Amino acid sequence: MFLKKIIYSLFITACISNTLMAQSTLQGIVLDAESKEVLIGANIVIQELNRGISTNQKGEFQFENIKKKEYNLQVSFVGYYG
């Protein structure tokens, strides 16, 4: 009986921890404002987390396992002035 209580308590603690530390995905696509062409290889940085990624062949990017909140994104593209 005592072991069942410990296992149940650990299960409840794990569920609460997962809920409190909910992770999310931030995704998008980088386009030229005028031509609407995708920018392949553009760099996107989440300034608050100091995490960066580059866009794929479709101009898409995706950050996984980040906390749900508001972030500032910095987008740069070598040799591009838009």
TAQUI-V97581 format. One record per residue. N is the residue number from 1. RES is the residue in three letters. PSI is psi in whole degrees, 0 to 359 (none if undefined). OMEGA is omega in whole degrees, 0 to 359 (* if undefined). NEAR is the number of other C-alpha atoms within 10 Angstrom. Layout:
# TAQUI-V97581
N,RES,PSI,OMEGA,NEAR / N,RES,PSI,OMEGA,NEAR
This chain:
# TAQUI-V97581
1,MET,316,181,5 / 2,PHE,320,179,7 / 3,LEU,321,178,8 / 4,LYS,321,179,9 / 5,LYS,319,179,10 / 6,ILE,313,180,11 / 7,ILE,317,178,11 / 8,TYR,317,179,12 / 9,SER,318,178,12 / 10,LEU,320,179,12 / 11,PHE,313,180,12 / 12,ILE,317,179,12 / 13,THR,317,179,12 / 14,ALA,318,179,12 / 15,CYS,317,180,11 / 16,ILE,317,180,12 / 17,SER,317,179,11 / 18,ASN,323,180,11 / 19,THR,316,181,10 / 20,LEU,330,182,10 / 21,MET,39,182,12 / 22,ALA,132,180,12 / 23,GLN,156,184,12 / 24,SER,176,177,13 / 25,THR,135,175,11 / 26,LEU,121,182,13 / 27,GLN,159,179,10 / 28,GLY,190,179,11 / 29,ILE,142,180,15 / 30,VAL,121,182,22 / 31,LEU,153,169,16 / 32,ASP,133,185,12 / 33,ALA,324,183,9 / 34,GLU,307,185,7 / 35,SER,344,183,7 / 36,LYS,17,176,9 / 37,GLU,145,177,12 / 38,VAL,148,178,18 / 39,LEU,101,181,21 / 40,ILE,129,178,18 / 41,GLY,12,175,19 / 42,ALA,146,180,21 / 43,ASN,132,178,18 / 44,ILE,129,180,20 / 45,VAL,131,170,18 / 46,ILE,107,188,15 / 47,GLN,318,183,12 / 48,GLU,334,182,10 / 49,LEU,351,184,10 / 50,ASN,42,178,7 / 51,ARG,137,181,11 / 52,GLY,161,180,16 / 53,ILE,160,177,15 / 54,SER,153,178,20 / 55,THR,154,179,19 / 56,ASN,194,182,16 / 57,GLN,345,178,11 / 58,LYS,8,181,14 / 59,GLY,12,184,17 / 60,GLU,152,173,18 / 61,PHE,159,180,21 / 62,GLN,123,172,15 / 63,PHE,128,179,16 / 64,GLU,159,176,10 / 65,ASN,51,174,11 / 66,ILE,152,180,13 / 67,LYS,147,178,14 / 68,LYS,111,175,12 / 69,LYS,180,180,6 / 70,GLU,136,181,7 / 71,TYR,156,172,13 / 72,ASN,125,178,10 / 73,LEU,137,175,14 / 74,GLN,124,181,11 / 75,VAL,131,177,14 / 76,SER,156,182,16 / 77,PHE,117,185,14 / 78,VAL,129,177,8 / 79,GLY,10,183,6 / 80,TYR,134,175,9 / 81,TYR,115,186,7 / 82,GLY,none,*,8
